[in-house]
Amino acid sequence: VQLATLNWVDWFNKKRVHSALGYVSPFEFEAMYYDKINPLGQVA
């Protein structure tokens, strides 16, 4: 049961696409968000 739950959580967070997020996964959306607010090469 634990393995099945872990596999589902991995799919839910990293692989499923979501229409409210522009049909990208929550994982990809979060990565794009952080890239947008702090682009590489920019020092704070």
CHARMM internal coordinates of N, CA and C (Angstrom, degrees):
IC EDIT
DIST 1 N 1 CA 1.4517
DIST 1 CA 1 C 1.5219
ANGL 1 N 1 CA 1 C 110.08
DIST 1 C 2 N 1.3257
ANGL 1 CA 1 C 2 N 117.74
DIHE 1 N 1 CA 1 C 2 N -40.30
DIST 2 N 2 CA 1.4636
ANGL 1 C 2 N 2 CA 120.53
DIHE 1 CA 1 C 2 N 2 CA 179.85
DIST 2 CA 2 C 1.5246
ANGL 2 N 2 CA 2 C 111.37
DIHE 1 C 2 N 2 CA 2 C -62.74
DIST 2 C 3 N 1.3054
ANGL 2 CA 2 C 3 N 117.43
DIHE 2 N 2 CA 2 C 3 N -43.04
DIST 3 N 3 CA 1.4600
ANGL 2 C 3 N 3 CA 120.96
DIHE 2 CA 2 C 3 N 3 CA -179.82
DIST 3 CA 3 C 1.5202
ANGL 3 N 3 CA 3 C 110.86
DIHE 2 C 3 N 3 CA 3 C -64.74
DIST 3 C 4 N 1.3043
ANGL 3 CA 3 C 4 N 117.00
DIHE 3 N 3 CA 3 C 4 N -42.15
DIST 4 N 4 CA 1.4646
ANGL 3 C 4 N 4 CA 120.28
DIHE 3 CA 3 C 4 N 4 CA 178.21
DIST 4 CA 4 C 1.5240
ANGL 4 N 4 CA 4 C 110.74
DIHE 3 C 4 N 4 CA 4 C -62.66
DIST 4 C 5 N 1.3213
ANGL 4 CA 4 C 5 N 116.92
DIHE 4 N 4 CA 4 C 5 N -40.22
DIST 5 N 5 CA 1.4645
ANGL 4 C 5 N 5 CA 120.92
DIHE 4 CA 4 C 5 N 5 CA 178.62
DIST 5 CA 5 C 1.5207
ANGL 5 N 5 CA 5 C 110.67
DIHE 4 C 5 N 5 CA 5 C -65.99
DIST 5 C 6 N 1.3126
ANGL 5 CA 5 C 6 N 117.48
DIHE 5 N 5 CA 5 C 6 N -43.91
DIST 6 N 6 CA 1.4676
ANGL 5 C 6 N 6 CA 120.70
DIHE 5 CA 5 C 6 N 6 CA 178.65
DIST 6 CA 6 C 1.5258
ANGL 6 N 6 CA 6 C 111.43
DIHE 5 C 6 N 6 CA 6 C -62.62
DIST 6 C 7 N 1.3186
ANGL 6 CA 6 C 7 N 117.01
DIHE 6 N 6 CA 6 C 7 N -40.22
DIST 7 N 7 CA 1.4657
ANGL 6 C 7 N 7 CA 120.08
DIHE 6 CA 6 C 7 N 7 CA 177.52
DIST 7 CA 7 C 1.5195
ANGL 7 N 7 CA 7 C 111.34
DIHE 6 C 7 N 7 CA 7 C -64.43
DIST 7 C 8 N 1.3196
ANGL 7 CA 7 C 8 N 117.24
DIHE 7 N 7 CA 7 C 8 N -39.60
DIST 8 N 8 CA 1.4650
ANGL 7 C 8 N 8 CA 121.01
DIHE 7 CA 7 C 8 N 8 CA 179.05
DIST 8 CA 8 C 1.5243
ANGL 8 N 8 CA 8 C 110.66
DIHE 7 C 8 N 8 CA 8 C -66.44
DIST 8 C 9 N 1.3206
ANGL 8 CA 8 C 9 N 118.08
DIHE 8 N 8 CA 8 C 9 N -43.48
DIST 9 N 9 CA 1.4679
ANGL 8 C 9 N 9 CA 121.76
DIHE 8 CA 8 C 9 N 9 CA 178.85
DIST 9 CA 9 C 1.5204
ANGL 9 N 9 CA 9 C 109.97
DIHE 8 C 9 N 9 CA 9 C -62.74
DIST 9 C 10 N 1.3176
ANGL 9 CA 9 C 10 N 118.10
DIHE 9 N 9 CA 9 C 10 N -41.11
DIST 10 N 10 CA 1.4644
ANGL 9 C 10 N 10 CA 121.67
DIHE 9 CA 9 C 10 N 10 CA 177.32
DIST 10 CA 10 C 1.5209
ANGL 10 N 10 CA 10 C 110.26
DIHE 9 C 10 N 10 CA 10 C -61.03
DIST 10 C 11 N 1.3122
ANGL 10 CA 10 C 11 N 117.43
DIHE 10 N 10 CA 10 C 11 N -46.35
DIST 11 N 11 CA 1.4640
ANGL 10 C 11 N 11 CA 120.89
DIHE 10 CA 10 C 11 N 11 CA 178.30
DIST 11 CA 11 C 1.5203
ANGL 11 N 11 CA 11 C 110.71
DIHE 10 C 11 N 11 CA 11 C -63.50
DIST 11 C 12 N 1.3179
ANGL 11 CA 11 C 12 N 117.50
DIHE 11 N 11 CA 11 C 12 N -44.69
DIST 12 N 12 CA 1.4665
ANGL 11 C 12 N 12 CA 122.66
DIHE 11 CA 11 C 12 N 12 CA -175.61
DIST 12 CA 12 C 1.5227
ANGL 12 N 12 CA 12 C 110.95
DIHE 11 C 12 N 12 CA 12 C -62.28
DIST 12 C 13 N 1.3209
ANGL 12 CA 12 C 13 N 117.73
DIHE 12 N 12 CA 12 C 13 N -40.37
DIST 13 N 13 CA 1.4604
ANGL 12 C 13 N 13 CA 121.32
DIHE 12 CA 12 C 13 N 13 CA -175.92
DIST 13 CA 13 C 1.5181
ANGL 13 N 13 CA 13 C 114.28
DIHE 12 C 13 N 13 CA 13 C -88.98
DIST 13 C 14 N 1.3181
ANGL 13 CA 13 C 14 N 118.20
DIHE 13 N 13 CA 13 C 14 N -29.65
DIST 14 N 14 CA 1.4641
ANGL 13 C 14 N 14 CA 119.86
DIHE 13 CA 13 C 14 N 14 CA -171.27
DIST 14 CA 14 C 1.5149
ANGL 14 N 14 CA 14 C 115.23
DIHE 13 C 14 N 14 CA 14 C -112.56
DIST 14 C 15 N 1.3232
ANGL 14 CA 14 C 15 N 118.79
DIHE 14 N 14 CA 14 C 15 N -22.00
DIST 15 N 15 CA 1.4634
ANGL 14 C 15 N 15 CA 118.92
DIHE 14 CA 14 C 15 N 15 CA -170.17
DIST 15 CA 15 C 1.5161
ANGL 15 N 15 CA 15 C 115.04
DIHE 14 C 15 N 15 CA 15 C -120.45
DIST 15 C 16 N 1.3323
ANGL 15 CA 15 C 16 N 118.86
DIHE 15 N 15 CA 15 C 16 N -29.99
DIST 16 N 16 CA 1.4663
ANGL 15 C 16 N 16 CA 119.44
DIHE 15 CA 15 C 16 N 16 CA -176.97
DIST 16 CA 16 C 1.5196
ANGL 16 N 16 CA 16 C 109.69
DIHE 15 C 16 N 16 CA 16 C -72.25
DIST 16 C 17 N 1.3019
ANGL 16 CA 16 C 17 N 116.57
DIHE 16 N 16 CA 16 C 17 N 143.92
DIST 17 N 17 CA 1.4610
ANGL 16 C 17 N 17 CA 120.24
DIHE 16 CA 16 C 17 N 17 CA 176.45
DIST 17 CA 17 C 1.5237
ANGL 17 N 17 CA 17 C 108.53
DIHE 16 C 17 N 17 CA 17 C -96.58
DIST 17 C 18 N 1.3149
ANGL 17 CA 17 C 18 N 115.24
DIHE 17 N 17 CA 17 C 18 N 152.14
DIST 18 N 18 CA 1.4546
ANGL 17 C 18 N 18 CA 120.26
DIHE 17 CA 17 C 18 N 18 CA -175.74
DIST 18 CA 18 C 1.5156
ANGL 18 N 18 CA 18 C 108.71
DIHE 17 C 18 N 18 CA 18 C -131.76
DIST 18 C 19 N 1.3199
ANGL 18 CA 18 C 19 N 117.02
DIHE 18 N 18 CA 18 C 19 N 128.73
DIST 19 N 19 CA 1.4646
ANGL 18 C 19 N 19 CA 121.11
DIHE 18 CA 18 C 19 N 19 CA -175.75
DIST 19 CA 19 C 1.5221
ANGL 19 N 19 CA 19 C 112.36
DIHE 18 C 19 N 19 CA 19 C -63.38
DIST 19 C 20 N 1.3166
ANGL 19 CA 19 C 20 N 118.46
DIHE 19 N 19 CA 19 C 20 N -35.09
DIST 20 N 20 CA 1.4649
ANGL 19 C 20 N 20 CA 120.90
DIHE 19 CA 19 C 20 N 20 CA -179.66
DIST 20 CA 20 C 1.5250
ANGL 20 N 20 CA 20 C 112.19
DIHE 19 C 20 N 20 CA 20 C -70.39
DIST 20 C 21 N 1.3184
ANGL 20 CA 20 C 21 N 116.85
DIHE 20 N 20 CA 20 C 21 N -15.77
DIST 21 N 21 CA 1.4640
ANGL 20 C 21 N 21 CA 121.05
DIHE 20 CA 20 C 21 N 21 CA 179.94
DIST 21 CA 21 C 1.5180
ANGL 21 N 21 CA 21 C 111.56
DIHE 20 C 21 N 21 CA 21 C -104.00
DIST 21 C 22 N 1.3052
ANGL 21 CA 21 C 22 N 117.97
DIHE 21 N 21 CA 21 C 22 N 17.22
DIST 22 N 22 CA 1.4602
ANGL 21 C 22 N 22 CA 121.55
DIHE 21 CA 21 C 22 N 22 CA -179.48
DIST 22 CA 22 C 1.5139
ANGL 22 N 22 CA 22 C 112.86
DIHE 21 C 22 N 22 CA 22 C 77.24
DIST 22 C 23 N 1.3161
ANGL 22 CA 22 C 23 N 116.88
DIHE 22 N 22 CA 22 C 23 N 30.03
DIST 23 N 23 CA 1.4690
ANGL 22 C 23 N 23 CA 123.28
DIHE 22 CA 22 C 23 N 23 CA 178.60
DIST 23 CA 23 C 1.5287
ANGL 23 N 23 CA 23 C 112.65
DIHE 22 C 23 N 23 CA 23 C 60.23
DIST 23 C 24 N 1.3222
ANGL 23 CA 23 C 24 N 115.59
DIHE 23 N 23 CA 23 C 24 N 40.24
DIST 24 N 24 CA 1.4636
ANGL 23 C 24 N 24 CA 121.65
DIHE 23 CA 23 C 24 N 24 CA 169.61
DIST 24 CA 24 C 1.5250
ANGL 24 N 24 CA 24 C 106.86
DIHE 23 C 24 N 24 CA 24 C -122.41
DIST 24 C 25 N 1.3115
ANGL 24 CA 24 C 25 N 116.16
DIHE 24 N 24 CA 24 C 25 N 164.39
DIST 25 N 25 CA 1.4596
ANGL 24 C 25 N 25 CA 119.87
DIHE 24 CA 24 C 25 N 25 CA 179.93
DIST 25 CA 25 C 1.5285
ANGL 25 N 25 CA 25 C 109.74
DIHE 24 C 25 N 25 CA 25 C -75.40
DIST 25 C 26 N 1.3306
ANGL 25 CA 25 C 26 N 117.26
DIHE 25 N 25 CA 25 C 26 N 156.77
DIST 26 N 26 CA 1.4599
ANGL 25 C 26 N 26 CA 119.43
DIHE 25 CA 25 C 26 N 26 CA 176.52
DIST 26 CA 26 C 1.5299
ANGL 26 N 26 CA 26 C 111.93
DIHE 25 C 26 N 26 CA 26 C -57.07
DIST 26 C 27 N 1.3176
ANGL 26 CA 26 C 27 N 117.43
DIHE 26 N 26 CA 26 C 27 N -36.68
DIST 27 N 27 CA 1.4619
ANGL 26 C 27 N 27 CA 122.39
DIHE 26 CA 26 C 27 N 27 CA 178.48
DIST 27 CA 27 C 1.5295
ANGL 27 N 27 CA 27 C 110.79
DIHE 26 C 27 N 27 CA 27 C -61.63
DIST 27 C 28 N 1.3442
ANGL 27 CA 27 C 28 N 117.40
DIHE 27 N 27 CA 27 C 28 N -47.60
DIST 28 N 28 CA 1.4603
ANGL 27 C 28 N 28 CA 121.86
DIHE 27 CA 27 C 28 N 28 CA 178.52
DIST 28 CA 28 C 1.5258
ANGL 28 N 28 CA 28 C 111.36
DIHE 27 C 28 N 28 CA 28 C -65.70
DIST 28 C 29 N 1.3260
ANGL 28 CA 28 C 29 N 117.09
DIHE 28 N 28 CA 28 C 29 N -40.40
DIST 29 N 29 CA 1.4578
ANGL 28 C 29 N 29 CA 121.41
DIHE 28 CA 28 C 29 N 29 CA -179.45
DIST 29 CA 29 C 1.5231
ANGL 29 N 29 CA 29 C 110.61
DIHE 28 C 29 N 29 CA 29 C -61.89
DIST 29 C 30 N 1.3153
ANGL 29 CA 29 C 30 N 116.90
DIHE 29 N 29 CA 29 C 30 N -43.21
DIST 30 N 30 CA 1.4590
ANGL 29 C 30 N 30 CA 120.61
DIHE 29 CA 29 C 30 N 30 CA 178.92
DIST 30 CA 30 C 1.5241
ANGL 30 N 30 CA 30 C 110.69
DIHE 29 C 30 N 30 CA 30 C -64.81
DIST 30 C 31 N 1.3260
ANGL 30 CA 30 C 31 N 117.63
DIHE 30 N 30 CA 30 C 31 N -41.69
DIST 31 N 31 CA 1.4615
ANGL 30 C 31 N 31 CA 120.88
DIHE 30 CA 30 C 31 N 31 CA 178.18
DIST 31 CA 31 C 1.5268
ANGL 31 N 31 CA 31 C 110.87
DIHE 30 C 31 N 31 CA 31 C -62.54
DIST 31 C 32 N 1.3342
ANGL 31 CA 31 C 32 N 117.37
DIHE 31 N 31 CA 31 C 32 N -42.57
DIST 32 N 32 CA 1.4679
ANGL 31 C 32 N 32 CA 120.69
DIHE 31 CA 31 C 32 N 32 CA 178.46
DIST 32 CA 32 C 1.5263
ANGL 32 N 32 CA 32 C 110.76
DIHE 31 C 32 N 32 CA 32 C -64.48
DIST 32 C 33 N 1.3181
ANGL 32 CA 32 C 33 N 117.03
DIHE 32 N 32 CA 32 C 33 N -38.34
DIST 33 N 33 CA 1.4615
ANGL 32 C 33 N 33 CA 121.45
DIHE 32 CA 32 C 33 N 33 CA 178.81
DIST 33 CA 33 C 1.5273
ANGL 33 N 33 CA 33 C 110.65
DIHE 32 C 33 N 33 CA 33 C -60.71
DIST 33 C 34 N 1.3312
ANGL 33 CA 33 C 34 N 116.87
DIHE 33 N 33 CA 33 C 34 N -49.62
DIST 34 N 34 CA 1.4566
ANGL 33 C 34 N 34 CA 119.88
DIHE 33 CA 33 C 34 N 34 CA -178.31
DIST 34 CA 34 C 1.5244
ANGL 34 N 34 CA 34 C 111.75
DIHE 33 C 34 N 34 CA 34 C -68.44
DIST 34 C 35 N 1.3156
ANGL 34 CA 34 C 35 N 118.65
DIHE 34 N 34 CA 34 C 35 N -33.63
DIST 35 N 35 CA 1.4645
ANGL 34 C 35 N 35 CA 121.14
DIHE 34 CA 34 C 35 N 35 CA 174.63
DIST 35 CA 35 C 1.5210
ANGL 35 N 35 CA 35 C 110.74
DIHE 34 C 35 N 35 CA 35 C -63.90
DIST 35 C 36 N 1.3126
ANGL 35 CA 35 C 36 N 116.13
DIHE 35 N 35 CA 35 C 36 N -35.93
DIST 36 N 36 CA 1.4630
ANGL 35 C 36 N 36 CA 120.80
DIHE 35 CA 35 C 36 N 36 CA -178.43
DIST 36 CA 36 C 1.5276
ANGL 36 N 36 CA 36 C 111.68
DIHE 35 C 36 N 36 CA 36 C -71.34
DIST 36 C 37 N 1.3347
ANGL 36 CA 36 C 37 N 117.29
DIHE 36 N 36 CA 36 C 37 N -41.21
DIST 37 N 37 CA 1.4599
ANGL 36 C 37 N 37 CA 118.99
DIHE 36 CA 36 C 37 N 37 CA -177.18
DIST 37 CA 37 C 1.5267
ANGL 37 N 37 CA 37 C 112.80
DIHE 36 C 37 N 37 CA 37 C -83.49
DIST 37 C 38 N 1.3123
ANGL 37 CA 37 C 38 N 117.89
DIHE 37 N 37 CA 37 C 38 N -18.04
DIST 38 N 38 CA 1.4566
ANGL 37 C 38 N 38 CA 120.87
DIHE 37 CA 37 C 38 N 38 CA 179.58
DIST 38 CA 38 C 1.5223
ANGL 38 N 38 CA 38 C 109.77
DIHE 37 C 38 N 38 CA 38 C -144.08
DIST 38 C 39 N 1.3435
ANGL 38 CA 38 C 39 N 117.40
DIHE 38 N 38 CA 38 C 39 N 75.44
DIST 39 N 39 CA 1.4693
ANGL 38 C 39 N 39 CA 119.81
DIHE 38 CA 38 C 39 N 39 CA -178.73
DIST 39 CA 39 C 1.5338
ANGL 39 N 39 CA 39 C 111.56
DIHE 38 C 39 N 39 CA 39 C -63.00
DIST 39 C 40 N 1.3058
ANGL 39 CA 39 C 40 N 115.75
DIHE 39 N 39 CA 39 C 40 N 149.01
DIST 40 N 40 CA 1.4626
ANGL 39 C 40 N 40 CA 120.80
DIHE 39 CA 39 C 40 N 40 CA 178.49
DIST 40 CA 40 C 1.5176
ANGL 40 N 40 CA 40 C 110.19
DIHE 39 C 40 N 40 CA 40 C -61.31
DIST 40 C 41 N 1.3072
ANGL 40 CA 40 C 41 N 115.65
DIHE 40 N 40 CA 40 C 41 N 144.86
DIST 41 N 41 CA 1.4563
ANGL 40 C 41 N 41 CA 120.20
DIHE 40 CA 40 C 41 N 41 CA 178.51
DIST 41 CA 41 C 1.5179
ANGL 41 N 41 CA 41 C 113.45
DIHE 40 C 41 N 41 CA 41 C 90.14
DIST 41 C 42 N 1.3085
ANGL 41 CA 41 C 42 N 117.55
DIHE 41 N 41 CA 41 C 42 N -9.00
DIST 42 N 42 CA 1.4536
ANGL 41 C 42 N 42 CA 120.57
DIHE 41 CA 41 C 42 N 42 CA 179.75
DIST 42 CA 42 C 1.5222
ANGL 42 N 42 CA 42 C 107.87
DIHE 41 C 42 N 42 CA 42 C -99.65
DIST 42 C 43 N 1.3240
ANGL 42 CA 42 C 43 N 115.61
DIHE 42 N 42 CA 42 C 43 N 122.78
DIST 43 N 43 CA 1.4552
ANGL 42 C 43 N 43 CA 120.56
DIHE 42 CA 42 C 43 N 43 CA -177.78
DIST 43 CA 43 C 1.5192
ANGL 43 N 43 CA 43 C 109.21
DIHE 42 C 43 N 43 CA 43 C -96.17
DIST 43 C 44 N 1.3057
ANGL 43 CA 43 C 44 N 116.23
DIHE 43 N 43 CA 43 C 44 N 136.58
DIST 44 N 44 CA 1.4713
ANGL 43 C 44 N 44 CA 120.27
DIHE 43 CA 43 C 44 N 44 CA -179.29
DIST 44 CA 44 C 1.5074
ANGL 44 N 44 CA 44 C 111.30
DIHE 43 C 44 N 44 CA 44 C -78.65
END
COOR INIT
IC SEED 1 N 1 CA 1 C
IC BUILD
